[in-house]
Each structure stands twice: as C-alpha cells, then as structure tokens.
Amino acid sequence: MADAQQGHTHSAAFPAPPPFFKHFTAENLSRLKDIQGDKTQDSGSANEAENIPDDLRYLIPPAPPDDGRYRSFGDQYDIADRLPTLEDQGIEQLYSSQPRSPSANELDGTQSEWTLDRAVTLRKMAESLLLNFMELVGVLAVSPEQYGRKIEDLRKIFINTHHLLNEYRPHQARETLILMMEEQLERSRAETAGIKRMKEKVESILSDLASSFSGLEPPEKQGRGPVNKTLEKHGQIWDALDEVLG
C-alpha cells in the first residue's frame, strides 16, 4: 500500500518538493566545494562521495538513468532530445530520407540540398493531400462503406507532413532567439541614446544656471528687488528641469 502511494506521489501532476531541498544552502554549497577541492588534490581518494557528510550528498547530482529516460510531472522523456523517426512510431514514411542534388533550374544553388529536398517534398505532399481528399469525396458519393482506406491515406499524409515540419523546429528556435537578441540590442541602443540626450539637456541647463548666477552677491547683501529676481530665476530653472526630467 505504501509503495502504491509513493508511486502515485511521483507521478502526480504537481508533486510536493522533496524534503532534501532544505540542504541546498549557500553554506552547504561552500562546504561541498571545499571538500571536493581537497579530494581533487588528494590523489589517493578512491571514491568521490567518500567521507562526505550525509547532508551534503544531496548536493551531488545523480548519475543519468541507465535507460536514458526520466520522469517529469508524470510524463517520461528521453534524455537525448531528438525527434523520433516515423519508423520508431510505427508509421510508414512516404518520402525519401536521402538528400538530392538541386537541378539546374532551381534557384542558383545557394540553398542547401536539405532545404530544397524538404520544400519540394512538402509541396508534393500538399498536392497529394488535396488529391486524396477529392478521391475521398468521390468514394463517399459512390461507395460510402469504402471510406476507411482513403481516411488512412489522408492520416499518413498528415502525419508525414507534420513530421517534416517538426524537423524545422531547431532552425525556428535559432531564428527566434536571434530575433529576440536583435530586439533586445535595439532597445538597449535606444535607451542609451535617450540617456545621452537627457545628459546633454541637463548639462545645458546646468551651464545656463552657472552663467545666470555668476557674479551675483549672496541674498543677504542684496536688496528686496534682487532677491525677488533671484527667486524668479530659481523658479524658471526648476520649471526647465521638470520639463526635461518629466
């Protein structure tokens, strides 16, 4: 009963954190680093985990599973993140996996053979999909009971097309990352340019402030009129700063 409950906990959608997470502290990480550093210098050590305290052994990553699979939130995944082939899924592959050489009338030869092959294959499969759909309509009009074979043909074409599109996912991920980095760079450049413009405005205002008050005597040595004039000048400067700084 306890084993069944434990297995259910491991496969829960949102399992509770393991109790040993409390051992992951900065102090324990520093202790483990010091111990491993000492063991690296000690050539006579036969086992890396030897003489390591129990509360620090949780900080050492476990070895990868022998079967190459791991469980996360109730599902199992392969450690090697690869796209399974159609053969692995028990589905007939309708196209050749061998790359072909581009013909003389295809572009100027700058694209890769892999891209040309997939593009041509996808176009052919789209045409075959439309043809099989029209054939399905004809079968339903003449012999509706024979629809199963055409439905299976359409299913194979859809799965093969989806598999071909999934082969472009790594390329899509790279291009998306490049686009995000370019946008971040443009934002940084725009912010830097805005800071420089603000700096120039503030320097201009401070320069005007220095020239306006150069040669003025302290307020206690001035009459009532000069003091009012100075205060008015202060107000103008603050208004200018508010306009620049928002």
TORLUMLO-164987 format. One record per atom (N, C-alpha, C): residue number from 1; residue in one letter; x, z negated, y negated. Coordinates in steps of 0.05 Angstrom, whole numbers. Each point is the difference from the previous one (the first is absolute). Layout:
N
(NUM, A, (X, Z, Y))
...
***
This chain:
246
(1, M, (17, 0, 24))
(1, M, (-17, 0, -24))
(1, M, (17, 0, -25))
(2, A, (22, -17, 1))
(2, A, (18, -1, -23))
(2, A, (14, 27, -5))
(3, D, (8, 13, 23))
(3, D, (13, 26, -2))
(3, D, (-18, 20, -12))
(4, A, (-26, 0, 8))
(4, A, (-19, 19, -11))
(4, A, (-4, -4, -30))
(5, Q, (-1, -26, -8))
(5, Q, (-3, -5, -29))
(5, Q, (24, 8, -15))
(6, Q, (24, -4, 11))
(6, Q, (25, 8, -14))
(6, Q, (1, 30, -3))
(7, G, (-7, 15, 21))
(7, G, (0, 29, -2))
(7, G, (-20, 10, -20))
(8, H, (-23, -13, -2))
(8, H, (-20, 7, -20))
(8, H, (11, -5, -28))
(9, T, (15, -21, -4))
(9, T, (11, -6, -26))
(9, T, (20, 21, -8))
(10, H, (17, 9, 19))
(10, H, (20, 20, -6))
(10, H, (-12, 27, -8))
(11, S, (-23, 6, 11))
(11, S, (-12, 26, -6))
(11, S, (-22, -1, -21))
(12, A, (-2, -23, -14))
(12, A, (-20, -3, -21))
(12, A, (6, 18, -23))
(13, A, (-20, 9, -15))
(13, A, (4, 18, -22))
(13, A, (17, -13, -22))
(14, F, (-5, -26, -6))
(14, F, (15, -14, -20))
(14, F, (9, -27, 12))
(15, P, (21, 0, 17))
(15, P, (9, -25, 13))
(15, P, (12, -19, -20))
(16, A, (-1, -26, 6))
(16, A, (13, -20, -17))
(16, A, (30, 3, 1))
(17, P, (15, -7, -21))
(17, P, (29, 3, 0))
(17, P, (12, -19, 21))
(18, P, (21, 8, 13))
(18, P, (13, -17, 20))
(18, P, (11, -25, -13))
(19, P, (1, -23, 14))
(19, P, (8, -25, -13))
(19, P, (29, 0, -9))
(20, F, (17, 17, 12))
(20, F, (28, -1, -7))
(20, F, (7, 13, -27))
(21, F, (-21, 11, -14))
(21, F, (6, 11, -26))
(21, F, (10, -20, -20))
(22, K, (-5, -26, 6))
(22, K, (9, -21, -18))
(22, K, (30, -3, 0))
(23, H, (13, 10, 21))
(23, H, (29, -2, 2))
(23, H, (14, 21, -18))
(24, F, (-14, 19, -11))
(24, F, (12, 21, -16))
(24, F, (3, -10, -29))
(25, T, (20, -16, -5))
(25, T, (5, -11, -27))
(25, T, (28, 10, -9))
(26, A, (5, -2, -26))
(26, A, (26, 8, -10))
(26, A, (22, -17, 11))
(27, E, (-6, -26, 4))
(27, E, (21, -18, 11))
(27, E, (7, 7, 29))
(28, N, (-21, 6, 16))
(28, N, (6, 7, 28))
(28, N, (15, 27, 2))
(29, L, (-8, 19, -17))
(29, L, (14, 26, 0))
(29, L, (29, -3, -8))
(30, S, (6, -18, -19))
(30, S, (27, -5, -7))
(30, S, (16, -14, 22))
(31, R, (-13, -19, 14))
(31, R, (13, -13, 23))
(31, R, (6, 20, 22))
(32, L, (-19, 18, 6))
(32, L, (4, 19, 21))
(32, L, (23, 20, -7))
(33, K, (1, 7, -25))
(33, K, (21, 19, -9))
(33, K, (27, -13, 3))
(34, D, (2, -26, -6))
(34, D, (26, -14, 2))
(34, D, (7, -2, 30))
(35, I, (-19, -7, 17))
(35, I, (6, -2, 29))
(35, I, (9, 26, 12))
(36, Q, (-15, 22, -7))
(36, Q, (7, 26, 11))
(36, Q, (27, 9, -11))
(37, G, (7, -7, -25))
(37, G, (26, 7, -11))
(37, G, (22, -14, 15))
(38, D, (-4, -26, 7))
(38, D, (20, -15, 15))
(38, D, (3, 12, 28))
(39, K, (-22, 9, 13))
(39, K, (2, 11, 26))
(39, K, (13, 27, 1))
(40, T, (-3, 15, -23))
(40, T, (14, 26, -1))
(40, T, (30, -3, -1))
(41, Q, (9, -22, -13))
(41, Q, (29, -5, -1))
(41, Q, (10, -11, 26))
(42, D, (-18, -13, 15))
(42, D, (8, -12, 26))
(42, D, (-3, 22, 22))
(43, S, (22, 11, 8))
(43, S, (0, 22, 20))
(43, S, (-7, -10, 28))
(44, G, (2, -26, 5))
(44, G, (-5, -10, 26))
(44, G, (-29, -5, 5))
(45, S, (-18, 5, -19))
(45, S, (-28, -5, 4))
(45, S, (-12, 20, 18))
(46, A, (-13, -9, 22))
(46, A, (-11, 19, 20))
(46, A, (-29, 8, -6))
(47, N, (-15, -18, -13))
(47, N, (-28, 5, -6))
(47, N, (-6, -5, -29))
(48, E, (-12, 19, -14))
(48, E, (-5, -3, -28))
(48, E, (-19, -23, -6))
(49, A, (-20, -4, 17))
(49, A, (-20, -21, -4))
(49, A, (9, -27, 10))
(50, E, (25, -1, 10))
(50, E, (10, -25, 11))
(50, E, (4, -21, -23))
(51, N, (-8, -25, 5))
(51, N, (4, -22, -19))
(51, N, (-14, 4, -26))
(52, I, (-20, 18, -1))
(52, I, (-16, 3, -24))
(52, I, (-24, -19, 2))
(53, P, (-6, -16, -20))
(53, P, (-23, -19, 2))
(53, P, (-26, 15, 5))
(54, D, (-18, -14, 13))
(54, D, (-26, 12, 8))
(54, D, (-15, 10, -24))
(55, D, (0, -14, -22))
(55, D, (-16, 8, -23))
(55, D, (12, 25, -14))
(56, L, (25, 7, 7))
(56, L, (12, 24, -12))
(56, L, (-2, 24, 19))
(57, R, (-6, -4, 26))
(57, R, (-2, 22, 18))
(57, R, (-24, 18, -6))
(58, Y, (-20, -11, -13))
(58, Y, (-23, 17, -8))
(58, Y, (8, 21, -21))
(59, L, (22, -5, -15))
(59, L, (8, 18, -21))
(59, L, (16, 24, 11))
(60, I, (7, -1, 25))
(60, I, (15, 22, 13))
(60, I, (-20, 21, 10))
(61, P, (1, 24, -9))
(61, P, (-20, 21, 10))
(61, P, (2, 3, 30))
(62, P, (-23, 2, 13))
(62, P, (0, 5, 29))
(62, P, (9, 28, 7))
(63, A, (8, 4, 25))
(63, A, (8, 27, 9))
(63, A, (-24, 18, 1))
(64, P, (3, 26, -4))
(64, P, (-23, 19, 2))
(64, P, (-13, -1, 28))
(65, P, (-26, 4, 2))
(65, P, (-13, 0, 26))
(65, P, (12, 21, 19))
(66, D, (2, -7, 25))
(66, D, (12, 19, 20))
(66, D, (-16, 25, 3))
(67, D, (-27, -2, -2))
(67, D, (-17, 23, 4))
(67, D, (-3, 18, -25))
(68, G, (13, -8, -22))
(68, G, (-1, 16, -24))
(68, G, (-26, -1, -16))
(69, R, (-17, -20, 6))
(69, R, (-26, -3, -14))
(69, R, (-3, -28, -10))
(70, Y, (-15, -3, -22))
(70, Y, (-5, -26, -11))
(70, Y, (-30, -1, -8))
(71, R, (-10, -25, -4))
(71, R, (-28, -4, -7))
(71, R, (-2, -10, -28))
(72, S, (-18, 11, -15))
(72, S, (-5, -8, -28))
(72, S, (-29, 0, -6))
(73, F, (-12, -23, -7))
(73, F, (-28, -2, -6))
(73, F, (-18, 12, 22))
(74, G, (7, -7, 24))
(74, G, (-16, 8, 23))
(74, G, (5, 28, 11))
(75, D, (17, 16, -13))
(75, D, (6, 27, 10))
(75, D, (29, 2, 8))
(76, Q, (6, 18, 19))
(76, Q, (27, 5, 9))
(76, Q, (11, 25, -13))
(77, Y, (26, -2, -8))
(77, Y, (13, 23, -13))
(77, Y, (28, 4, 13))
(78, D, (10, 25, -2))
(78, D, (26, 6, 9))
(78, D, (21, -8, -21))
(79, I, (22, -11, 9))
(79, I, (21, -7, -19))
(79, I, (11, 25, -13))
(80, A, (4, 21, 16))
(80, A, (9, 26, -11))
(80, A, (-25, 14, -12))
(81, D, (-1, 1, -26))
(81, D, (-23, 12, -14))
(81, D, (2, 31, 2))
(82, R, (-12, 11, 20))
(82, R, (0, 29, 4))
(82, R, (-28, 10, 6))
(83, L, (-4, 25, -6))
(83, L, (-26, 12, 5))
(83, L, (-2, 8, 29))
(84, P, (-19, -11, 15))
(84, P, (-3, 7, 29))
(84, P, (-7, 29, 3))
(85, T, (11, 13, 19))
(85, T, (-5, 28, 5))
(85, T, (-28, 3, 12))
(86, L, (-10, 25, -1))
(86, L, (-26, 5, 12))
(86, L, (1, -4, 30))
(87, E, (23, 6, 12))
(87, E, (3, -4, 29))
(87, E, (-3, -29, 7))
(88, D, (12, -18, -17))
(88, D, (-3, -29, 5))
(88, D, (-29, -9, -1))
(89, Q, (-16, 14, -17))
(89, Q, (-28, -8, -2))
(89, Q, (-18, 15, 20))
(90, G, (12, 16, 17))
(90, G, (-15, 14, 21))
(90, G, (-17, 23, -12))
(91, I, (9, 12, -21))
(91, I, (-15, 22, -13))
(91, I, (16, 25, 1))
(92, E, (-13, 22, 6))
(92, E, (14, 26, 2))
(92, E, (10, 9, -28))
(93, Q, (25, 9, -1))
(93, Q, (12, 10, -25))
(93, Q, (-5, 29, -2))
(94, L, (-13, 9, -22))
(94, L, (-8, 28, -2))
(94, L, (21, 17, -15))
(95, Y, (22, -11, -8))
(95, Y, (20, 15, -15))
(95, Y, (28, -6, 12))
(96, S, (19, 17, -7))
(96, S, (27, -3, 10))
(96, S, (15, -19, -17))
(97, S, (17, -16, 13))
(97, S, (16, -20, -15))
(97, S, (27, 13, -8))
(98, Q, (6, 24, 9))
(98, Q, (26, 12, -7))
(98, Q, (-2, 14, -27))
(99, P, (19, -5, -18))
(99, P, (0, 13, -26))
(99, P, (5, 30, 3))
(100, R, (-11, 15, -19))
(100, R, (4, 29, 1))
(100, R, (16, 9, -25))
(101, S, (12, 22, 1))
(101, S, (14, 11, -23))
(101, S, (-20, 15, -18))
(102, P, (2, -4, -26))
(102, P, (-19, 14, -18))
(102, P, (5, 30, 0))
(103, S, (-22, 15, -2))
(103, S, (3, 29, 0))
(103, S, (10, 9, -28))
(104, A, (6, 25, -2))
(104, A, (13, 11, -24))
(104, A, (-19, -1, -24))
(105, N, (-27, 2, 5))
(105, N, (-18, 1, -22))
(105, N, (-12, -28, -8))
(106, E, (12, -21, 12))
(106, E, (-9, -27, -6))
(106, E, (18, -13, -21))
(107, L, (-10, -1, -25))
(107, L, (15, -12, -22))
(107, L, (28, 12, -2))
(108, D, (19, -17, -7))
(108, D, (27, 9, -3))
(108, D, (19, -15, 18))
(109, G, (-11, -14, 20))
(109, G, (17, -15, 19))
(109, G, (9, -27, -10))
(110, T, (-10, -9, -23))
(110, T, (9, -26, -11))
(110, T, (-14, -23, 14))
(111, Q, (-24, 3, 11))
(111, Q, (-13, -22, 14))
(111, Q, (11, -3, 27))
(112, S, (-3, -24, 11))
(112, S, (11, -6, 27))
(112, S, (-18, 13, 21))
(113, E, (12, 5, 23))
(113, E, (-16, 11, 23))
(113, E, (-22, -19, 8))
(114, W, (6, -26, -1))
(114, W, (-20, -20, 8))
(114, W, (-24, 2, -17))
(115, T, (3, 2, -27))
(115, T, (-22, 1, -18))
(115, T, (-16, 26, 4))
(116, L, (14, 22, 2))
(116, L, (-13, 26, 4))
(116, L, (-17, 0, 26))
(117, D, (12, -12, 22))
(117, D, (-14, 0, 25))
(117, D, (-26, -16, -1))
(118, R, (2, -24, -12))
(118, R, (-24, -17, -2))
(118, R, (-21, 12, -18))
(119, A, (8, 12, -22))
(119, A, (-19, 12, -18))
(119, A, (-15, 23, 13))
(120, V, (14, 17, 14))
(120, V, (-13, 22, 14))
(120, V, (-18, -10, 22))
(121, T, (9, -21, 15))
(121, T, (-16, -11, 22))
(121, T, (-26, -12, -11))
(122, L, (2, -15, -22))
(122, L, (-24, -12, -11))
(122, L, (-20, 21, -9))
(123, R, (10, 22, -12))
(123, R, (-18, 21, -8))
(123, R, (-14, 13, 24))
(124, K, (15, 5, 21))
(124, K, (-12, 12, 24))
(124, K, (-20, -19, 13))
(125, M, (6, -26, 0))
(125, M, (-19, -19, 12))
(125, M, (-25, -2, -17))
(126, A, (2, 2, -26))
(126, A, (-24, 0, -17))
(126, A, (-17, 24, 6))
(127, E, (12, 23, 3))
(127, E, (-15, 24, 7))
(127, E, (-13, -3, 28))
(128, S, (15, -11, 19))
(128, S, (-11, -4, 26))
(128, S, (-23, -20, 0))
(129, L, (2, -20, -18))
(129, L, (-22, -20, -2))
(129, L, (-26, 14, -10))
(130, L, (2, 17, -20))
(130, L, (-23, 14, -9))
(130, L, (-12, 18, 21))
(131, L, (18, 14, 15))
(131, L, (-10, 18, 21))
(131, L, (-14, -16, 22))
(132, N, (11, -22, 8))
(132, N, (-13, -16, 21))
(132, N, (-26, -12, -9))
(133, F, (-2, -7, -26))
(133, F, (-25, -10, -10))
(133, F, (-22, 22, 1))
(134, M, (8, 24, -8))
(134, M, (-20, 22, 2))
(134, M, (-8, 5, 29))
(135, E, (19, -2, 18))
(135, E, (-7, 3, 29))
(135, E, (-18, -22, 9))
(136, L, (4, -24, -10))
(136, L, (-18, -22, 7))
(136, L, (-28, 5, -9))
(137, V, (-3, 10, -25))
(137, V, (-26, 7, -10))
(137, V, (-14, 21, 18))
(138, G, (16, 20, 9))
(138, G, (-11, 20, 17))
(138, G, (-9, -11, 27))
(139, V, (16, -19, 11))
(139, V, (-6, -12, 26))
(139, V, (-26, -17, -3))
(140, L, (-2, -14, -21))
(140, L, (-24, -17, -4))
(140, L, (-25, 17, -3))
(141, A, (3, 25, -10))
(141, A, (-23, 17, -3))
(141, A, (-8, 13, 26))
(142, V, (20, 5, 18))
(142, V, (-6, 14, 25))
(142, V, (-2, -19, 24))
(143, S, (20, -17, 4))
(143, S, (0, -18, 23))
(143, S, (9, -28, -10))
(144, P, (-19, -15, -11))
(144, P, (8, -26, -12))
(144, P, (13, -19, 20))
(145, E, (-6, 3, 26))
(145, E, (11, -19, 20))
(145, E, (29, 4, 4))
(146, Q, (12, 22, -10))
(146, Q, (28, 6, 4))
(146, Q, (17, -7, -25))
(147, Y, (-11, -18, -16))
(147, Y, (14, -7, -25))
(147, Y, (26, -17, 5))
(148, G, (1, -14, 23))
(148, G, (22, -19, 5))
(148, G, (27, 13, -2))
(149, R, (4, 24, 12))
(149, R, (27, 12, -1))
(149, R, (9, 6, -28))
(150, K, (-18, 11, -17))
(150, K, (8, 6, -27))
(150, K, (5, -25, -17))
(151, I, (-15, -22, 6))
(151, I, (5, -25, -14))
(151, I, (28, -10, 7))
(152, E, (8, 2, 26))
(152, E, (26, -8, 8))
(152, E, (22, 17, -13))
(153, D, (-5, 26, -3))
(153, D, (20, 17, -14))
(153, D, (3, -8, -29))
(154, L, (-22, -6, -13))
(154, L, (1, -9, -28))
(154, L, (15, -27, -2))
(155, R, (-5, -17, 19))
(155, R, (13, -26, -1))
(155, R, (30, 3, 3))
(156, K, (10, 17, 18))
(156, K, (28, 5, 3))
(156, K, (13, 11, -25))
(157, I, (-14, 19, -13))
(157, I, (10, 12, -24))
(157, I, (2, -21, -23))
(158, F, (-20, -16, -2))
(158, F, (1, -21, -21))
(158, F, (23, -19, 5))
(159, I, (3, -9, 24))
(159, I, (22, -19, 7))
(159, I, (27, 12, -5))
(160, N, (4, 25, 8))
(160, N, (26, 13, -5))
(160, N, (5, 4, -29))
(161, T, (-21, 7, -16))
(161, T, (4, 3, -29))
(161, T, (7, -27, -12))
(162, H, (-14, -21, 8))
(162, H, (6, -27, -10))
(162, H, (28, -9, 6))
(163, H, (9, 7, 25))
(163, H, (27, -7, 8))
(163, H, (21, 15, -17))
(164, L, (-5, 25, -6))
(164, L, (19, 15, -16))
(164, L, (1, -11, -29))
(165, L, (-23, -8, -11))
(165, L, (0, -12, -26))
(165, L, (15, -27, -1))
(166, N, (-2, -15, 22))
(166, N, (13, -26, 1))
(166, N, (31, 4, 0))
(167, E, (9, 23, 10))
(167, E, (29, 4, 0))
(167, E, (11, 3, -29))
(168, Y, (-18, 5, -19))
(168, Y, (9, 2, -28))
(168, Y, (0, -28, -14))
(169, R, (-9, -21, 14))
(169, R, (-2, -26, -13))
(169, R, (27, -11, -10))
(170, P, (22, 2, 15))
(170, P, (26, -9, -12))
(170, P, (7, 15, -25))
(171, H, (-4, 26, 0))
(171, H, (5, 16, -25))
(171, H, (-18, -10, -23))
(172, Q, (-25, -4, 6))
(172, Q, (-19, -10, -20))
(172, Q, (9, -27, -11))
(173, A, (9, -18, 18))
(173, A, (9, -26, -9))
(173, A, (24, 2, -19))
(174, R, (19, 17, 7))
(174, R, (24, 4, -17))
(174, R, (-8, 11, -27))
(175, E, (-17, 20, -1))
(175, E, (-8, 12, -25))
(175, E, (-16, -20, -17))
(176, T, (-17, -17, 13))
(176, T, (-15, -20, -15))
(176, T, (19, -20, -12))
(177, L, (20, -9, 15))
(177, L, (20, -19, -10))
(177, L, (15, 12, -23))
(178, I, (8, 25, 2))
(178, I, (14, 13, -22))
(178, I, (-17, 1, -25))
(179, L, (-25, 7, 3))
(179, L, (-19, 1, -23))
(179, L, (-3, -27, -13))
(180, M, (-2, -21, 16))
(180, M, (-3, -27, -11))
(180, M, (25, -9, -15))
(181, M, (23, 7, 11))
(181, M, (25, -7, -14))
(181, M, (3, 16, -26))
(182, E, (-8, 25, 0))
(182, E, (1, 16, -25))
(182, E, (-19, -12, -21))
(183, E, (-24, -8, 8))
(183, E, (-19, -12, -19))
(183, E, (11, -27, -11))
(184, Q, (12, -16, 18))
(184, Q, (12, -25, -10))
(184, Q, (23, 5, -19))
(185, L, (16, 20, 5))
(185, L, (22, 7, -18))
(185, L, (-11, 9, -27))
(186, E, (-21, 16, 0))
(186, E, (-12, 10, -25))
(186, E, (-11, -24, -16))
(187, R, (-13, -19, 14))
(187, R, (-11, -24, -14))
(187, R, (23, -16, -12))
(188, S, (22, -3, 14))
(188, S, (23, -15, -10))
(188, S, (12, 14, -25))
(189, R, (2, 26, 2))
(189, R, (10, 15, -23))
(189, R, (-18, -3, -25))
(190, A, (-27, 2, 5))
(190, A, (-18, -3, -22))
(190, A, (1, -28, -12))
(191, E, (2, -21, 17))
(191, E, (2, -27, -11))
(191, E, (26, -4, -15))
(192, T, (22, 12, 10))
(192, T, (26, -2, -14))
(192, T, (-2, 13, -28))
(193, A, (-12, 24, 0))
(193, A, (-3, 14, -26))
(193, A, (-17, -16, -19))
(194, G, (-22, -12, 10))
(194, G, (-17, -17, -18))
(194, G, (15, -24, -11))
(195, I, (17, -12, 17))
(195, I, (15, -23, -10))
(195, I, (20, 9, -21))
(196, K, (12, 23, 4))
(196, K, (19, 10, -20))
(196, K, (-14, 5, -27))
(197, R, (-24, 12, 2))
(197, R, (-15, 6, -25))
(197, R, (-8, -27, -14))
(198, M, (-8, -19, 15))
(198, M, (-7, -26, -11))
(198, M, (24, -13, -13))
(199, K, (23, 2, 13))
(199, K, (25, -11, -10))
(199, K, (7, 12, -27))
(200, E, (-3, 27, -2))
(200, E, (6, 13, -25))
(200, E, (-19, -9, -23))
(201, K, (-26, -4, 7))
(201, K, (-19, -8, -21))
(201, K, (7, -29, -9))
(202, V, (6, -17, 19))
(202, V, (6, -28, -8))
(202, V, (26, -1, -16))
(203, E, (20, 16, 7))
(203, E, (25, 1, -15))
(203, E, (-6, 10, -28))
(204, S, (-18, 20, -3))
(204, S, (-6, 10, -26))
(204, S, (-14, -21, -17))
(205, I, (-18, -15, 12))
(205, I, (-14, -21, -15))
(205, I, (19, -22, -8))
(206, L, (18, -8, 18))
(206, L, (19, -21, -7))
(206, L, (19, 10, -22))
(207, S, (7, 25, 1))
(207, S, (17, 11, -21))
(207, S, (-14, -1, -27))
(208, D, (-26, 8, -1))
(208, D, (-15, -2, -24))
(208, D, (-3, -29, -10))
(209, L, (-3, -18, 20))
(209, L, (-2, -29, -7))
(209, L, (26, -10, -13))
(210, A, (23, 8, 11))
(210, A, (25, -9, -11))
(210, A, (5, 12, -28))
(211, S, (-7, 25, -4))
(211, S, (4, 12, -27))
(211, S, (-20, -12, -20))
(212, S, (-24, -7, 9))
(212, S, (-20, -11, -19))
(212, S, (7, -27, -10))
(213, F, (13, -17, 17))
(213, F, (7, -27, -8))
(213, F, (29, -4, -9))
(214, S, (14, 22, 0))
(214, S, (28, -3, -9))
(214, S, (0, -5, -30))
(215, G, (16, -20, -8))
(215, G, (2, -7, -28))
(215, G, (-21, -19, -11))
(216, L, (-20, -7, 17))
(216, L, (-21, -18, -10))
(216, L, (10, -29, 1))
(217, E, (-8, -16, -19))
(217, E, (7, -28, -1))
(217, E, (-20, -16, 17))
(218, P, (8, -24, 9))
(218, P, (-18, -17, 16))
(218, P, (-26, -5, -16))
(219, P, (-23, -5, 13))
(219, P, (-26, -4, -13))
(219, P, (1, -23, -20))
(220, E, (15, -22, 6))
(220, E, (0, -22, -19))
(220, E, (13, 6, -26))
(221, K, (16, 21, -2))
(221, K, (13, 8, -24))
(221, K, (-15, 23, -15))
(222, Q, (-22, 9, 13))
(222, Q, (-16, 21, -12))
(222, Q, (-25, -11, -14))
(223, G, (-11, 16, -17))
(223, G, (-25, -9, -13))
(223, G, (-23, 6, 18))
(224, R, (-24, -6, -10))
(224, R, (-24, 3, 16))
(224, R, (-5, 30, 7))
(225, G, (6, 17, -19))
(225, G, (-5, 29, 4))
(225, G, (18, 10, 22))
(226, P, (27, -5, 0))
(226, P, (17, 10, 21))
(226, P, (-7, -10, 28))
(227, V, (-10, -26, 1))
(227, V, (-7, -11, 26))
(227, V, (-24, 15, 11))
(228, N, (-20, 5, -17))
(228, N, (-23, 16, 10))
(228, N, (8, 28, 9))
(229, K, (20, 11, -15))
(229, K, (9, 26, 8))
(229, K, (14, 0, 27))
(230, T, (16, -22, 4))
(230, T, (14, -3, 26))
(230, T, (-20, -3, 23))
(231, L, (-21, -17, -5))
(231, L, (-20, -4, 21))
(231, L, (-15, 26, 6))
(232, E, (-5, 15, -21))
(232, E, (-13, 26, 4))
(232, E, (17, 18, 17))
(233, K, (26, 0, -6))
(233, K, (19, 16, 16))
(233, K, (0, -9, 29))
(234, H, (-1, -27, 4))
(234, H, (-1, -10, 28))
(234, H, (-25, 11, 14))
(235, G, (-22, -1, -13))
(235, G, (-25, 10, 12))
(235, G, (2, 29, 8))
(236, Q, (12, 16, -17))
(236, Q, (3, 28, 6))
(236, Q, (17, 4, 25))
(237, I, (21, -16, 2))
(237, I, (18, 3, 22))
(237, I, (-14, -8, 27))
(238, W, (-15, -22, -2))
(238, W, (-14, -8, 24))
(238, W, (-21, 20, 8))
(239, D, (-13, 12, -19))
(239, D, (-20, 21, 6))
(239, D, (14, 24, 14))
(240, A, (24, 7, -9))
(240, A, (14, 22, 12))
(240, A, (9, -7, 28))
(241, L, (8, -25, 5))
(241, L, (8, -8, 27))
(241, L, (-24, 0, 19))
(242, D, (-23, -9, -10))
(242, D, (-24, 0, 16))
(242, D, (-8, 28, 7))
(243, E, (4, 19, -18))
(243, E, (-8, 28, 5))
(243, E, (19, 12, 22))
(244, V, (26, -7, -1))
(244, V, (19, 11, 18))
(244, V, (-3, -13, 28))
(245, L, (-3, -26, 0))
(245, L, (0, -15, 26))
(245, L, (-27, -2, 12))
(246, G, (-21, 8, -15))
(246, G, (-27, -1, 11))
(246, G, (-11, -28, 1))
***
